[in-house]
Amino acid sequence: KKSRRENPFDVRARQDRGEHTHYESKEGRDDRYEDFTFSEWADEAQMDEEMKRAVESLKEELQQYNNLSEAEQTKLFRKLSARWHP
């Protein structure tokens, strides 16, 4: 049995005119995040020893290149980071 579906061209024409009859009104939805709890998961994250050594090594290498422009430092950082994160 085929389901009855509106002609998509008619739907599009209505939408183009600003008629959105099948959607919930956005007015009065200020409380939509009321029940949602935002949390910072990174506070609980812990680096293992291997990652700590990698970060320290990366920082040491970057300190040698303080005289580069910001764009060059960013490029270098990405290149060095690729070594630690394949």
All heavy atoms as an XYZ file, in Angstrom:
741
protein
N       0.838     -1.180      0.000
C       0.000      0.000      0.000
C       0.887      1.250      0.000
O       1.764      1.380      0.842
C      -0.871     -0.033      1.260
C      -2.042      0.861      1.204
C      -2.857      0.681      2.490
C      -4.226      1.208      2.313
N      -4.986      1.131      3.528
N       0.673      2.133     -0.930
C       1.458      3.362     -1.032
C       0.992      4.381     -0.008
O      -0.207      4.551      0.199
C       1.315      3.977     -2.423
C       2.389      3.624     -3.374
C       2.219      4.448     -4.624
C       3.473      4.376     -5.453
N       3.365      5.131     -6.673
N       1.935      5.037      0.627
C       1.554      6.095      1.560
C       1.266      7.370      0.771
O       1.895      7.645     -0.242
C       2.658      6.332      2.577
O       3.800      6.799      1.921
N       0.287      8.146      1.265
C      -0.044      9.409      0.598
C       0.981     10.442      0.985
O       1.241     10.672      2.163
C      -1.431      9.885      1.033
C      -2.543      9.052      0.519
C      -3.358      9.534     -0.658
N      -3.858     10.874     -0.705
C      -3.682     11.645     -1.768
N      -2.975     11.233     -2.784
N      -4.203     12.839     -1.819
N       1.585     11.013      0.015
C       2.610     12.015      0.243
C       2.288     13.234     -0.593
O       1.853     13.108     -1.734
C       3.952     11.439     -0.177
C       5.111     12.283      0.189
C       6.353     11.580     -0.229
N       6.919     12.352     -1.326
C       8.128     12.225     -1.773
N       8.902     11.302     -1.274
N       8.577     12.966     -2.739
N       2.522     14.384     -0.007
C       2.266     15.622     -0.746
C       3.245     15.754     -1.898
O       4.373     15.280     -1.819
C       2.449     16.826      0.181
C       1.175     17.298      0.819
C       1.416     18.612      1.523
O       1.992     18.572      2.605
O       1.031     19.655      0.964
N       2.801     16.428     -2.916
C       3.660     16.703     -4.055
C       4.818     17.593     -3.561
O       4.594     18.673     -3.017
C       2.846     17.420     -5.137
C       3.661     17.703     -6.374
O       4.864     17.869     -6.316
N       2.977     17.774     -7.502
N       6.056     17.165     -3.745
C       7.193     17.940     -3.237
C       7.311     19.330     -3.866
O       7.823     20.263     -3.247
C       8.413     17.077     -3.558
C       7.950     16.021     -4.477
C       6.475     15.918     -4.369
N       6.798     19.488     -5.090
C       6.852     20.800     -5.727
C       5.891     21.773     -5.051
O       6.191     22.949     -4.888
C       6.551     20.686     -7.228
C       7.600     19.908     -7.965
C       7.359     18.598     -8.351
C       8.838     20.473     -8.248
C       8.331     17.876     -9.021
C       9.804     19.756     -8.919
C       9.567     18.451     -9.306
N       4.742     21.251     -4.623
C       3.788     22.093     -3.886
C       4.351     22.478     -2.523
O       4.211     23.613     -2.072
C       2.457     21.362     -3.707
C       1.731     21.138     -5.027
O       2.023     21.874     -5.994
O       0.878     20.225     -5.070
N       4.988     21.519     -1.874
C       5.594     21.779     -0.560
C       6.661     22.855     -0.694
O       6.699     23.816      0.085
C       6.202     20.486      0.028
C       6.985     20.779      1.291
C       5.114     19.462      0.300
N       7.501     22.735     -1.703
C       8.576     23.704     -1.912
C       8.014     25.097     -2.218
O       8.515     26.109     -1.714
C       9.488     23.242     -3.048
C      10.591     24.207     -3.410
C      11.523     24.410     -2.216
N      12.468     25.464     -2.445
C      13.715     25.281     -2.840
N      14.183     24.077     -3.030
N      14.503     26.318     -3.023
N       6.976     25.151     -3.003
C       6.358     26.441     -3.341
C       5.820     27.113     -2.084
O       5.982     28.317     -1.891
C       5.256     26.241     -4.370
N       5.182     26.322     -1.205
C       4.673     26.875      0.055
C       5.816     27.373      0.932
O       5.741     28.431      1.545
C       3.868     25.818      0.812
C       2.386     25.912      0.605
C       1.582     25.191      1.657
N       2.141     23.961      2.168
C       2.018     22.763      1.591
N       1.342     22.622      0.481
N       2.567     21.699      2.132
N       6.891     26.594      0.998
C       8.042     26.987      1.812
C       8.656     28.274      1.281
O       9.058     29.136      2.051
C       9.081     25.871      1.838
C       8.657     24.684      2.652
C       9.640     23.537      2.540
O      10.503     23.516      1.654
N       9.519     22.564      3.431
N       8.729     28.397     -0.026
C       9.286     29.610     -0.631
C       8.445     30.845     -0.310
O       8.961     31.957     -0.243
C       9.422     29.451     -2.151
C      10.536     28.493     -2.534
O      11.384     28.191     -1.663
O      10.558     28.048     -3.698
N       7.141     30.638     -0.113
C       6.257     31.741      0.256
C       6.311     32.016      1.763
O       5.695     32.942      2.247
C       4.810     31.421     -0.138
C       4.558     31.427     -1.628
C       3.065     31.351     -1.943
N       2.399     30.203     -1.337
C       2.177     29.034     -1.942
N       2.578     28.859     -3.185
N       1.549     28.061     -1.319
N       7.026     31.167      2.520
C       7.143     31.371      3.960
C       6.112     30.627      4.762
O       5.958     30.859      5.953
N       5.389     29.724      4.138
C       4.373     28.935      4.835
C       4.996     27.625      5.311
O       5.295     26.749      4.519
C       3.202     28.643      3.901
C       2.500     29.883      3.399
C       1.460     29.553      2.340
O       1.076     28.373      2.214
O       1.054     30.480      1.629
N       5.191     27.512      6.583
C       5.768     26.290      7.156
C       4.725     25.671      8.079
O       4.795     25.788      9.291
C       7.052     26.604      7.914
C       8.087     27.236      7.061
N       8.856     26.527      6.175
C       8.475     28.523      6.917
C       9.684     27.345      5.538
N       9.468     28.570      5.969
N       3.765     25.016      7.511
C       2.645     24.501      8.298
C       2.967     23.214      9.030
O       2.323     22.891     10.012
C       1.428     24.255      7.382
O       1.822     23.355      6.351
C       0.923     25.546      6.785
N       3.953     22.469      8.596
C       4.229     21.168      9.193
C       5.321     21.218     10.259
O       5.731     20.188     10.761
C       4.640     20.155      8.120
C       3.555     19.889      7.137
N       2.419     19.195      7.460
C       3.414     20.244      5.843
C       1.641     19.125      6.403
N       2.225     19.748      5.395
N       5.770     22.395     10.581
C       6.857     22.499     11.542
C       6.384     23.219     12.789
O       5.518     24.074     12.751
C       8.042     23.253     10.934
C       8.612     22.537      9.748
C       8.387     23.000      8.457
C       9.351     21.386      9.908
C       8.890     22.332      7.367
C       9.853     20.712      8.830
C       9.628     21.186      7.560
O      10.128     20.525      6.484
N       7.012     22.868     13.888
C       6.725     23.491     15.176
C       7.176     24.947     15.146
O       8.237     25.269     14.618
C       7.517     22.713     16.239
C       7.396     23.224     17.624
C       8.256     22.399     18.570
O       8.379     21.186     18.379
O       8.813     23.013     19.490
N       6.403     25.794     15.714
C       6.755     27.204     15.772
C       7.980     27.392     16.659
O       8.117     26.746     17.693
C       5.585     28.002     16.350
O       5.987     29.307     16.628
N       8.864     28.291     16.262
C      10.063     28.543     17.054
C       9.809     29.514     18.193
O      10.636     29.687     19.063
C      11.184     29.067     16.161
C      11.708     28.011     15.225
C      12.912     28.512     14.467
C      13.417     27.416     13.547
N      14.617     27.788     12.851
N       8.646     30.146     18.169
C       8.313     31.077     19.238
C       8.009     30.293     20.510
O       7.386     29.250     20.478
C       7.098     31.914     18.849
C       7.366     32.845     17.692
C       6.110     33.562     17.223
O       5.099     33.513     17.930
O       6.161     34.154     16.142
N       8.453     30.803     21.623
C       8.161     30.157     22.892
C       9.018     28.948     23.185
O       8.692     28.139     24.026
N      10.126     28.804     22.479
C      11.001     27.650     22.702
C      12.261     28.045     23.447
O      13.282     27.388     23.334
C      11.372     27.021     21.365
C      10.217     26.290     20.727
C      10.581     25.662     19.418
N      11.847     24.960     19.474
C      12.442     24.433     18.424
N      11.893     24.532     17.246
N      13.591     23.813     18.537
N      12.209     29.109     24.224
C      13.394     29.560     24.954
C      13.824     28.565     26.017
O      14.963     28.571     26.450
C      13.141     30.921     25.610
C      12.968     32.010     24.564
O      13.468     31.833     23.440
O      12.336     33.027     24.887
N      12.925     27.702     26.455
C      13.245     26.758     27.515
C      13.670     25.390     26.987
O      13.700     24.423     27.718
C      12.042     26.597     28.436
C      10.844     26.017     27.717
O      10.823     26.042     26.471
O       9.931     25.543     28.417
N      14.019     25.299     25.714
C      14.329     23.995     25.140
C      15.577     23.355     25.743
O      15.745     22.149     25.673
C      14.441     24.088     23.629
C      15.557     24.962     23.143
C      15.544     25.064     21.650
N      16.277     26.255     21.265
C      16.549     26.567     20.039
N      16.137     25.803     19.064
N      17.220     27.654     19.758
N      16.467     24.145     26.338
C      17.666     23.578     26.967
C      17.533     23.510     28.484
O      18.502     23.247     29.179
C      18.896     24.411     26.600
C      19.199     24.405     25.122
C      19.186     25.580     24.390
C      19.487     23.225     24.454
C      19.455     25.581     23.042
C      19.756     23.212     23.103
C      19.740     24.389     22.397
O      20.004     24.395     21.059
N      16.343     23.716     28.987
C      16.126     23.769     30.425
C      16.562     22.475     31.121
O      17.169     22.499     32.186
C      14.644     24.028     30.691
C      14.315     24.294     32.137
C      12.858     24.668     32.278
O      12.439     25.658     31.664
O      12.161     23.936     32.992
N      16.253     21.326     30.531
C      16.579     20.040     31.152
C      17.975     19.543     30.795
O      18.426     18.528     31.312
C      15.573     18.975     30.713
C      14.170     19.293     31.159
O      14.015     20.167     32.017
O      13.239     18.665     30.645
N      18.637     20.237     29.925
C      19.939     19.781     29.443
C      21.051     20.251     30.371
O      21.092     21.403     30.776
C      20.188     20.323     28.030
C      21.322     19.658     27.330
C      21.176     18.413     26.773
C      22.553     20.289     27.227
C      22.226     17.794     26.122
C      23.612     19.683     26.584
C      23.442     18.428     26.023
N      21.954     19.357     30.714
C      23.063     19.692     31.595
C      24.342     19.746     30.775
O      24.725     18.761     30.150
C      23.226     18.629     32.700
O      21.993     18.523     33.391
C      24.324     19.010     33.648
N      24.967     20.894     30.768
C      26.246     21.036     30.079
C      27.351     20.674     31.059
O      27.332     21.100     32.210
C      26.437     22.481     29.598
C      25.464     22.874     28.522
C      24.287     23.518     28.843
C      25.726     22.583     27.199
C      23.388     23.879     27.858
C      24.837     22.937     26.210
C      23.663     23.584     26.541
N      28.315     19.913     30.608
C      29.416     19.549     31.495
C      30.725     19.628     30.732
O      30.761     19.516     29.513
C      29.225     18.144     32.053
O      29.293     17.191     31.015
N      31.761     19.823     31.462
C      33.105     19.871     30.892
C      33.762     18.512     31.113
O      34.229     18.211     32.207
C      33.933     20.975     31.561
C      33.430     22.369     31.282
C      33.566     22.747     29.817
O      34.519     22.278     29.160
O      32.712     23.498     29.334
N      33.778     17.693     30.077
C      34.361     16.362     30.216
C      35.875     16.417     30.286
O      36.516     15.531     30.827
C      33.927     15.463     29.063
C      34.348     15.984     27.731
C      33.646     16.798     26.922
C      35.595     15.763     27.077
N      34.364     17.112     25.797
C      35.574     16.481     25.861
C      36.735     15.033     27.384
C      36.638     16.478     24.977
C      37.800     15.029     26.496
C      37.732     15.742     25.312
N      36.477     17.465     29.769
C      37.940     17.547     29.729
C      38.528     17.677     31.131
O      39.707     17.368     31.331
C      38.377     18.713     28.861
N      37.737     18.137     32.095
C      38.242     18.245     33.460
C      38.632     16.889     34.022
O      39.509     16.778     34.869
C      37.185     18.883     34.373
C      36.923     20.331     34.014
O      37.794     20.947     33.354
O      35.852     20.846     34.381
N      37.977     15.849     33.539
C      38.228     14.503     34.047
C      39.261     13.749     33.214
O      39.683     12.664     33.598
C      36.922     13.715     34.063
C      35.855     14.356     34.928
C      34.497     13.716     34.716
O      34.425     12.690     34.027
O      33.516     14.258     35.238
N      39.660     14.285     32.081
C      40.587     13.592     31.193
C      41.987     13.561     31.796
O      42.435     14.523     32.413
C      40.627     14.269     29.835
N      42.650     12.454     31.616
C      44.010     12.289     32.119
C      44.909     11.824     30.979
O      44.529     10.971     30.190
C      44.043     11.230     33.232
C      43.211     11.586     34.439
C      43.809     12.745     35.219
O      45.014     12.857     35.324
N      42.955     13.614     35.737
N      46.112     12.412     30.905
C      47.078     11.972     29.898
C      47.926     10.857     30.484
O      48.321     10.928     31.645
C      48.007     13.126     29.509
C      47.422     14.085     28.534
S      48.685     15.139     27.774
C      49.016     16.297     29.082
N      48.198      9.870     29.645
C      49.114      8.834     30.113
C      50.548      9.341     29.974
O      50.800     10.416     29.419
C      48.893      7.528     29.342
C      49.151      7.660     27.850
O      49.533      8.753     27.400
O      48.974      6.655     27.142
N      51.487      8.592     30.492
C      52.887      9.034     30.517
C      53.454      9.226     29.110
O      54.217     10.162     28.867
C      53.742      8.039     31.311
C      53.444      8.047     32.792
C      53.611      9.427     33.409
O      54.627     10.101     33.130
O      52.715      9.844     34.159
N      53.100      8.372     28.183
C      53.604      8.493     26.815
C      53.141      9.810     26.181
O      53.923     10.507     25.547
C      53.133      7.312     25.972
C      53.638      7.356     24.543
C      53.102      6.214     23.699
O      52.234      5.463     24.157
O      53.574      6.104     22.549
N      51.878     10.160     26.404
C      51.350     11.398     25.842
C      52.005     12.607     26.506
O      52.306     13.597     25.840
C      49.829     11.437     26.024
C      49.205     12.593     25.317
S      49.565     12.487     23.559
C      48.328     13.523     22.908
N      52.242     12.543     27.810
C      52.905     13.645     28.512
C      54.301     13.878     27.943
O      54.714     15.015     27.724
C      52.995     13.355     30.008
C      51.679     13.497     30.734
C      51.840     13.183     32.208
C      50.504     13.219     32.927
N      50.626     12.837     34.330
N      55.041     12.787     27.690
C      56.384     12.919     27.108
C      56.311     13.517     25.709
O      57.132     14.362     25.333
C      57.072     11.553     27.073
C      57.557     11.072     28.424
C      58.478      9.866     28.299
N      57.877      8.747     27.577
C      57.143      7.781     28.132
N      56.904      7.806     29.419
N      56.655      6.803     27.405
N      55.317     13.104     24.927
C      55.156     13.629     23.569
C      54.887     15.123     23.604
O      55.467     15.894     22.826
C      54.037     12.895     22.848
N      54.026     15.567     24.509
C      53.692     16.984     24.615
C      54.916     17.782     25.055
O      55.205     18.856     24.507
C      52.503     17.197     25.583
C      52.320     18.658     25.921
C      51.236     16.621     24.989
N      55.641     17.283     26.027
C      56.847     17.977     26.497
C      57.887     18.086     25.386
O      58.506     19.134     25.198
C      57.441     17.262     27.714
C      56.621     17.433     28.968
C      56.416     18.887     29.348
O      57.369     19.682     29.281
O      55.268     19.232     29.686
N      58.062     17.019     24.636
C      59.015     17.027     23.528
C      58.593     18.035     22.464
O      59.424     18.779     21.928
C      59.118     15.625     22.930
O      59.937     15.639     21.795
N      57.305     18.074     22.178
C      56.781     19.009     21.194
C      56.995     20.453     21.653
O      57.411     21.311     20.873
C      55.293     18.731     20.966
C      54.574     19.490     19.879
C      55.235     19.252     18.529
C      53.117     19.075     19.820
N      56.741     20.730     22.916
C      56.948     22.080     23.459
C      58.414     22.495     23.353
O      58.725     23.635     23.001
C      56.501     22.141     24.922
C      55.007     22.183     25.106
C      54.669     22.261     26.589
C      53.186     22.280     26.835
N      52.870     22.320     28.268
N      59.316     21.565     23.660
C      60.746     21.867     23.582
C      61.146     22.221     22.144
O      61.900     23.164     21.917
C      61.567     20.675     24.078
C      61.510     20.485     25.572
C      62.198     19.202     26.017
O      62.901     18.568     25.183
O      62.020     18.832     27.183
N      60.665     21.438     21.200
C      60.997     21.703     19.802
C      60.427     23.037     19.331
O      61.081     23.769     18.588
C      60.475     20.572     18.910
C      61.300     19.299     19.013
C      60.886     18.281     17.984
O      61.048     18.558     16.783
O      60.408     17.209     18.392
N      59.224     23.370     19.754
C      58.599     24.621     19.340
C      59.311     25.839     19.918
O      59.330     26.905     19.294
C      57.119     24.636     19.735
C      56.206     23.739     18.900
C      54.809     23.717     19.494
C      56.152     24.210     17.463
N      59.887     25.713     21.083
C      60.589     26.840     21.703
C      61.803     27.270     20.891
O      62.223     28.422     20.951
C      61.006     26.488     23.129
C      59.849     26.500     24.094
C      60.261     26.104     25.502
O      61.396     25.700     25.732
N      59.333     26.203     26.436
N      62.336     26.385     20.106
C      63.496     26.707     19.278
C      63.115     27.640     18.124
O      63.985     28.247     17.515
C      64.109     25.430     18.695
C      64.613     24.462     19.730
C      65.013     23.142     19.103
O      65.068     23.018     17.883
N      65.279     22.150     19.933
N      61.829     27.737     17.817
C      61.383     28.483     16.651
C      60.499     29.680     17.013
O      59.564     30.012     16.306
C      60.610     27.542     15.704
C      61.456     26.394     15.220
C      61.341     25.137     15.803
C      62.371     26.561     14.200
C      62.123     24.075     15.371
C      63.154     25.511     13.757
C      63.024     24.269     14.352
O      63.796     23.226     13.921
N      60.800     30.359     18.095
C      60.018     31.518     18.522
C      60.125     32.693     17.550
O      59.286     33.578     17.550
C      60.447     31.983     19.914
C      59.912     31.074     20.993
O      58.937     30.369     20.787
N      60.551     31.090     22.142
N      61.160     32.706     16.729
C      61.379     33.828     15.811
C      60.538     33.741     14.529
O      60.535     34.664     13.735
C      62.859     33.919     15.445
C      63.352     32.639     14.791
O      62.757     31.585     14.933
N      64.478     32.735     14.106
N      59.799     32.655     14.335
C      58.976     32.497     13.128
C      57.680     33.290     13.241
O      57.218     33.598     14.337
C      58.628     31.018     12.922
C      59.792     30.064     12.679
C      59.277     28.642     12.566
C      60.555     30.447     11.421
N      57.096     33.600     12.097
C      55.791     34.273     12.092
C      54.726     33.306     12.618
O      54.950     32.095     12.693
C      55.428     34.723     10.684
O      55.123     33.590      9.884
N      53.564     33.851     12.929
C      52.486     33.008     13.476
C      52.072     31.924     12.477
O      51.841     30.781     12.852
C      51.280     33.875     13.843
C      50.172     33.102     14.529
C      49.026     33.976     14.966
O      49.188     35.201     15.027
O      47.955     33.423     15.233
N      51.999     32.295     11.204
C      51.625     31.325     10.174
C      52.661     30.214     10.058
O      52.307     29.030      9.945
C      51.445     32.024      8.834
N      53.931     30.592     10.122
C      54.991     29.583     10.038
C      55.006     28.698     11.276
O      55.278     27.507     11.194
C      56.343     30.269      9.853
C      56.493     30.907      8.483
C      57.746     31.755      8.378
O      58.136     32.392      9.382
O      58.326     31.787      7.283
N      54.715     29.291     12.447
C      54.651     28.491     13.683
C      53.500     27.487     13.607
O      53.655     26.340     14.022
C      54.473     29.393     14.897
C      55.724     30.132     15.295
C      55.509     31.005     16.517
O      54.434     31.035     17.105
N      56.542     31.730     16.903
N      52.379     27.912     13.064
C      51.228     27.017     12.928
C      51.569     25.859     12.000
O      51.269     24.700     12.293
C      50.009     27.783     12.390
O      49.691     28.835     13.294
C      48.809     26.872     12.218
N      52.216     26.181     10.889
C      52.609     25.147      9.927
C      53.588     24.159     10.575
O      53.446     22.947     10.429
C      53.256     25.809      8.713
C      53.610     24.864      7.599
C      54.166     25.626      6.413
C      54.589     24.695      5.309
N      55.151     25.417      4.168
N      54.546     24.691     11.317
C      55.526     23.845     11.994
C      54.844     22.979     13.051
O      55.133     21.786     13.174
C      56.610     24.710     12.651
C      57.662     23.951     13.462
C      58.494     23.052     12.545
C      58.563     24.923     14.195
N      53.928     23.576     13.814
C      53.216     22.828     14.847
C      52.476     21.638     14.246
O      52.533     20.527     14.759
C      52.230     23.742     15.584
C      51.371     23.014     16.575
C      51.873     22.670     17.818
C      50.067     22.667     16.260
C      51.094     21.989     18.727
C      49.283     21.986     17.168
C      49.800     21.647     18.403
N      51.799     21.868     13.126
C      51.067     20.779     12.470
C      52.014     19.690     11.995
O      51.734     18.500     12.111
C      50.248     21.320     11.314
C      49.067     22.125     11.767
C      48.279     22.672     10.615
N      47.157     23.451     11.095
C      46.517     24.339     10.381
N      46.875     24.554      9.128
N      45.512     25.008     10.890
N      53.142     20.112     11.471
C      54.131     19.135     10.978
C      54.680     18.297     12.129
O      54.764     17.080     12.038
C      55.265     19.894     10.276
C      56.295     19.011      9.648
C      57.333     19.846      8.927
C      58.426     19.005      8.342
N      59.435     19.805      7.684
N      55.028     18.964     13.225
C      55.548     18.244     14.387
C      54.489     17.354     15.023
O      54.772     16.249     15.470
C      56.108     19.218     15.420
C      57.341     20.009     14.997
C      57.706     21.049     16.065
C      58.530     19.080     14.762
N      53.267     17.836     15.076
C      52.175     17.076     15.681
C      51.897     15.798     14.899
O      51.496     14.788     15.465
C      50.904     17.906     15.751
O      51.074     18.994     16.619
N      52.088     15.857     13.592
C      51.848     14.676     12.753
C      52.768     13.533     13.144
O      52.420     12.366     12.972
C      52.018     15.033     11.287
N      53.918     13.865     13.678
C      54.827     12.812     14.137
C      54.234     12.014     15.302
O      54.471     10.830     15.444
C      56.138     13.417     14.630
C      57.173     13.499     13.584
C      58.512     13.718     14.242
N      58.949     15.060     13.885
C      59.754     15.790     14.605
N      60.238     15.361     15.738
N      60.117     16.993     14.198
N      53.491     12.720     16.146
C      52.958     12.093     17.366
C      51.567     11.527     17.162
O      51.104     10.722     17.942
C      52.929     13.104     18.505
C      54.285     13.675     18.737
C      54.710     14.907     18.409
C      55.420     13.010     19.303
N      56.028     15.066     18.733
C      56.483     13.901     19.295
C      55.623     11.728     19.812
C      57.727     13.577     19.790
C      56.866     11.408     20.302
C      57.915     12.323     20.284
N      50.867     11.971     16.136
C      49.524     11.494     15.880
C      49.411     11.098     14.417
O      49.126     11.923     13.564
C      48.508     12.595     16.189
C      47.113     12.082     16.222
N      46.497     11.498     15.149
C      46.207     12.060     17.223
C      45.271     11.145     15.474
N      45.067     11.476     16.724
N      49.644      9.829     14.124
C      49.651      9.382     12.711
C      48.316      9.529     12.026
O      47.290      9.554     12.595
C      50.043      7.928     12.818
C      49.835      7.513     14.227
C      49.819      8.752     15.052
